[in-house]
């Protein structure tokens, strides 16, 4: 998918976690994907992903951005989807998705993916 000059790349972690998550949490998945679409629109217009601000965004270590379900309907399970906006290649990597209970393992996967991605280039 082309978002202006940004490319979107999915990872194996994204594909696996989205299937499992969507089966258990369809309303949360819909809310997360709506927030992802808002983020993509902002990313397309922004000079840098670091300038984007929204209540559903949290910037984490290693350049990871987490997008949560907030701003949609009440009563949804706390959940996040993780992306990595790589400004050097203008690629948005969709990393994984999960609930609060999976946060630590999700972040570990994201950090490992980014580590290998960056080291692959050098």
N, C-alpha and C positions, 0 to 999 in steps of 0.2 A: 504494500500500500504506500502511496506517495502522499506525504503531507507537505505541500509546498516543496521545499528543498530537503525535507527530512524523509528518510526511509524508515520503515518499521521492520524489525527482524524479531521473530519469535524464537524462543529457545526450547529445548526438550523439557526443561523444568516448567516452562509456561504451559506447554501442551499437556503434560501429565497432570499438573496441579489444577488447571482450568477444568478439565474433564471431571475430576474427582470433586472439586469444589462446587461446580455448577450442579452436579447431581444432588448434593446435600444442601446447598444454599442458593437456590435459584434467585431469590429476591435480592440477596446480597450481591450476587454476581451481576445482576442487572444494574444495581446502584453503582458498583465499582466501574463497570464499563461506561456508564453515563459520565462519571467523574473523569475517566480516562479520555473520553471524547472532549470534555471541556479542557483538559490539560493539553491535548493535541492541538486544539484551536489556539490556545494561548502560546504554545510552543511555536506554532507556525508564524505567529505575529511578533514574537519576542526576539530581541537581538541576542539574548543569552537565556538559557533555561534557568540560570541562577536568579534572574530578575522576576520570575513568575512567583506570585504569591496567591495562595488560596487556603481556605480553612481545611480542605481535604488533603493538602500536601504536607509532607514532612521530608526534609532533606537529611539524609543519613550519611554515615561514613562511606568512603570509597566512591562517592558520587551517586549512590543509590537514592532514588526518590521513591517514597512510599505514598500511595494514593489510597485513602480510606473511603468508607461508605458514607461518611457524614454528609448532611445536607439533603438527604433523600428522606424516605419514610422512617418513622420511629419504630423501635423494636427490632431492628436488624442486629445480627451478631456482629461484634467488632471484627472487622476484616480489612485486609490490605492487599493491594497488588503492588508489585515492585517492578520498577523500570530503571534503565540506565540510559540517560541521554548522552550520547557520545558526540560532543560538538566537533571533534576533530574530523569525523566522517559524516556528521549530520545524520546519525543513525540512532533511533530509539529502540533499544532492546527491551522486549517484554520478557521479564525474568521468571516470575512465579506469582502465585496468588494463594492466600490462606487466611486462617483466623488468628486471633490473638494467641491461641494456644500453640500455634506453629511458628510464631514470630522468630524465635531464636534459630531454628533450623532453616527457615526461609532466608533469613539474613545471611546465614553461613553459606548457603548455596549461592546467593547473589555475590558475596565477596569472592568466593572461589571462581565464579564465572568471570568476573571482572579481572581478577588476577591473571587468569589464563588468557583472556582477551588481550590485555595490555602487553603481557609477555610474549604473546604470539607475534606481535608487531616488531619486537626488538630483536 
